[in-house]
Amino acid sequence: MYKLLAQVAYINHRWAVPPSRPRSPAPDPLTVRLALAIKRLHGRLREAAYASGVELPIAQVAVLKRLRNEGPSSASALAAAEHVTHQAVTQTLAALKQATLVRSVPDPTDGRKNIISITAAGNRLFEAAIASRDAWLARAIESELSARERAGLEKSTELLERLAAAGRPRS
């Protein structure tokens, strides 16, 4: 029994946070509000995209977007880019193939691999989701903001773009 108590005490001592460790400062209220507002707006934009009838899981939408923006890719490269396992991307691709939103062809340089690309149907579905999202946002801006607030939103958008680029090398 004594040996068990000694082991528990050792573990508690080993993993305990030292009392001298400085606490991180309280978050800036503006930082918290901005992060929450961006998260909520992102959720609303996703809901608006789904309103077009696009009810794909987010993993499938992410793969379609990546194929659209970056072109054809292998499953391994998609898995790495999306930070998921090869098995997870394989399941996502199987569902997209069944829905005829992507197609795969043998890699001309490596017969063991396939190259995945978005189909015309996948492009149309993605474009419908984007159009629905953009229409919702335009209606929300028009109905919720005055002309003066819209001018402020333009300036705020410039600031958000600068924040999004912070820390990245300038080209």
N, C-alpha and C positions, 0 to 999 in steps of 0.2 A: 504494500500500500504506500509506504514511504517513497519507494522508487517511482511509482506512478505520479504522486504529488510533486516530486522533484522534477519529473519530465514536463508536467503541465506548467509549473512555475518557470522552467527554462524556456518553454515555447512562448509563454506570455511575455517574459522578459525580452526574448529575441525579437518578437514582432510588435511590441508596444511602441507607440509613437513617443519619442523622447519629449519630456515637458519643455525643453529648451527650444524645440523646433518652432520657428516663427510661423504664425498663422498667416494664410494669404489674406490680403486686404479684402474688405467687403467689395463686391462688384459694384461698379459704377451703375447707378440706376438707368442712365441713358443706354449703356451697353446692353443691359438686360432687356429693356424695352425694345431696342432695335432688333436684337436677336429674336425675341418673341414675335415681333411684328413680321419679320422676314419669314419665320417659320409658319405663321398663320397664313400669310399671303401665299406662300408656296403650297400649302394644303388647299387653299381655295382655288388656286390655279389648276391644281391636279384634279379637284372635283369638277371644275368647269370643263377640263379636257374629257373627263369621263362622261359628261353630259351629252357629248356628241355620240354616245353609244359605244365608245371605246372603253371597254372594261377589262383591259389587260392588266395582269399583275405588274407591279412596278419593275420587276426584274426583266420582264419581256419588253416593256417600254424602253428601259435603259439599253437593252441590246439593239432594238430597232434604231434608237437615236444614235448609238455609236456606229452602227453600220451605215446609216444615212450620212453622218458627218465625216466619218473617217474611211469609208469604203469597205470593200470586202476584207474578210479576216478569217483566220483559223479559229477553231474553238479554243485552243490553248491561249491564243493572244486575247480573245474576248474574256476568258476567265481571269487572266492576269489583269487586264484593264479594268474589269468590274470588281476585282478583289474577291472573287468567289472560287470555289473549287471547280475543277474540270467537270466533275460529276454534276454539279449544280448548273453549270452553263449548258451541259449536254441535255439536261431535262428541259431547260428553258428553250433551247433550240428545237428540241423534239416537238414541243407544243407549238412553236412558231412555224415549223415546217408543216405540221398537220393543218394549221390554219392557212397555209400557203402564203405566209407573210415573209418567209425567207426561203432561200434555196441553197443547196450545196452542190458543188462540183469538185471533182478530184483536182488536187493541186498539181499543176503541170510540172513542177520541179521536184515534188516529193509525193509519190503515189500513196504513201501511208496517211496523208492528211487530206482534208477537204477544205475548200474555201467557201465561206458562207457569205451570201450577199442578200440584200433586201430585195423583195419583189415589187412589182408595180402595185400590187394590192397592199403590201406593207407600207409603201410610200403614201398611198391614198389614205390609209387608215391613220397613219401618223399625221399627215397634213390636216385631216378632219379634226383630230384632237387638238392640234395647234390652232386651227381656225376657231374652234369652239372656245378655247382658252383665251385667245386674243379678243374675241367678241365680248366675252364676259368682262374682261378687264376694261375694254373701251366703254362698255355700258356703266360699269362701276365708277369709272373716272368721271364720266359725263353726269351721272345722277348724284354722286356724292360730293363732288368738288366744285367750288366756284371757279370762275376764270382766274382770279388771283391765286387760288390754291393750286390750280393746274400749272401756273407759272412757277410756283414754289416747288411743285412736284418735278418739273423739268430740272430745276437746280438740284433738288434732292437726288434725282436719278444720276446726274453727273457725279455727285459726291459718292453715291453707292458704287458707281462704276470705278471710281478711284479706290475705294475701300477694297473692292473685289480684286483689283490689280496690285494691292499693296504687297510688297515683298517679292514680287515676281520681277524677273529681269525685263527691262524695257527693250523693245526691238527697234 
